[in-house]
């Protein structure tokens, strides 16, 4: 389920060319503060994927709500007693 959430986030990404150093910039507006840059579009996309993964981990650790994207959501699952 986490993989599908990340893939959905990347489908919602918006990319643009911004400068000469790392010309490609990408962001996912539904995920506050999630953006990345790269020398190529693929490098930018990979960096954005890593950023989404880290953002999810930090959000879970700090108890920050993670928005639902389409039919995908990340939520805490209670442990089942053995």
N, C-alpha and C positions, 0 to 999 in steps of 0.2 A: 504494500500500500504506500509506503514512503517513496518508493521509486516512481510510482504513478503520479504522486503529488508533485515531485520534482519535475517530471516530464511535462505535466500540465503547466507548471510555473514557467518553464522554458518556452512552451508554446505561446505564452502570453507576453514574452519578452519583446521589447521594442529596441531596435538598434539604430544607431546613426554614426556618421563619420564626423569626428569633432576636431582633430588636429593632425599634425605630422608625426609626432612621437609615438603615441599609441592611438592610432586614428579611430579605432572602433570602440564605441561606447554602447553598453546595453543595460537596460534596467527592467525591473518588474514592478510596475507601479502599485500593484495590489499588496506587495510585500515591502513595507516601509523600510527604506534604507538599503535595499538590495540593488546593487549596481556593480558593474565591472568594466574593465577596458582591456584592449589587447591590440597587438600589431596586425592580426588578421581577424576576420569574422569568427573563424573556428576557435582561435585562441580566446577571444572575448567570450564566446559561448561556453567554453570549458571553464573559464574563470568564473563566469556567472553561475554555472552549476555548482562549483565549489562554494561560492558565496551563499547560495540558497541552502546548501547542506549545513554550513556553519551557522547561518541565521536560524535555522530550525533548532539546532542543538542549543544555542544560546537562549532562544525563546522558551524552550522547554525548561531549561535550567532556572531561568528567571521568572517563570510563570507568566510570560507574556502571551496573550492569545494569538493563535495562528489562524489566519482567515481561511475559510473554506474556498477552494478554487474549483468552480464547477461542481462535480459530484465527489471531489476528493477533499479529504480533511485529515489533519493530523491531530489525534487526541490521545490522552492518556488512557491506557488500558489497565484495569485493576487486575492484580495478581490473583490467580485462582488458588484456593487452599488445596494442599496436597492430600 
